Amino acid sequence: MNETVKKPVGRPSSRKKLLTLRLEQEIVDFYREVGQANSNGWLQEVNDTLKRSMITRKQWAKQREANG
């Protein structure tokens, strides 16, 4: 009764969506430079920046809606 458990094949599941995105070279250069100083890497820096922007915009929209 020695059953082996198969490991899943491929990448582990993630909350992130794989996509292709075209960015200006200046933006890529900036985030790659920032990413070298950050152990998370440049793509994570781009993700974090976009997330902060999203949260700010949502808060702004909520305040605008509350003020009529």
Sequence and secondary structure as in RCSB ss.txt:
>XXXX:A:sequence
MNETVKKPVGRPSSRKKLLTLRLEQEIVDFYREVGQANSNGWLQEVNDTLKRSMITRKQWAKQREANG
>XXXX:A:secstr
         SS   SS        HHHHHHHHHHHHHSTT HHHHHHHHHHHHHHHHHHHHHHHHHT 
